Amino acid sequence: MDPLHLTTSRHDGTVTVSVSGELDIATAEVLRGRLARLLREAGARNGAFSLVVEVSGLSFIDAAGLGALVSARNQAMSQDTPLRVTGAPPPMRRLLRITGLDAHLTSP
């Protein structure tokens, strides 16, 4: 089991949350909470930055992990804060494609 690890960085109007380890039912709330806090901050600043969730370090993701990403996307959309997921490893890209979430979470 790879523990979930989150790193947040800021550069030129973009806040990036790098996610590594396992994103599952036991850890999804940690990511959900981090993204919700950052999105509240963006909302308070009238969308002063965009949010990127960089997931190339994920070794596993389940439905709870996907739910955390969808929740963040919905919150971001409701306040006009750009949010995208980048670096999805092949198994996650397949999961996003199968669920139809690739069109909503990843950039072209």
N, C-alpha and C positions, 0 to 999 in steps of 0.2 A: 504494500500500500504506500503510495506516494502522498505525503501530506500536501494539502493545498497551500500555496504560497502566492501572495499578492504583492506586487510592487507598483507604486503609483509615481509617475513622473509628469512634469509639466514642461512644455516647450512651445513657444509661438502660438498661443491660443488653443493648444490641444492638450488635453489631459489623457494620458495613456495608463491603463491598468493592465499590467502584464500578469497573466495567470499561468501557474504551473502546478503540476501534481494532478490529483484526482478531484474532479468537480462532480459531486454526487449528493445523495440525500443527506449525508452527514456534514457536508461542507457548503452546500449551495447557499445557505442563509448568510454565510460570511461574505460571499461575493455579492449577494443581493443587497446586504447592508452597506457595503462599501460603495457600490454603484448608486444606491439611493441617496447616500450622503453627498456624493459628488454631483448628482443631478439636482439635488436641492440647492447646493451652492451655485450651480450654473443658473438655475431659475431665479435665485435671489440677485444674481448679477445680470439678469435679462439675457441669458444665453451667451455670456461672455466667452465661452469656449466650447469646443466640440469634445466628445468623449470617444476614445478608441479602447476597445477591449482586445488585447493582443493575446492569443491563446495557443501560440505555437508550442508552448511548454506543457500543454495538457497531455496527460497520459491516459485519461479516461474521463468521459462525461456521460451522465445518465439523464433521464427525463427531468429530474429535479434541477440539474445544472442548466438544461435548456430552458426550463421555466424561469430561472433567475435571469437569464439573458433576455427572454421575451418580456418579462416584467420591467426590466430596465429600458428596453426599447419602447414599450408602451408609455412609460413615464417620460422618456425623452421626447417622444412624439407629441405628447400632450402639452409640452412646454416649448416646443420648437428648438430643442437642443439636438444637434446632429450626433448620432451614435452609430458606430459600426464595429463589427467584429472582424479582426484580421488574423492571418497566420494559422487558420484552422488546419490541423493535420488531416491527412487523407481520411481516416475513419470518421472524424467529426464532419468533414465536408460531405461525406456520403450521408451521414445522419441528417445534416441540414438539408441536403437535397431531397431525401426521402420524405421528410416532414414538411417540405415546402418553405422552410424558414430561411433558406439561403438567399432568397430574393428580398427578404426583410431585414436580415442581420448583417450580411456581408456586402462589401463594396464591389463594384464591377471590376 
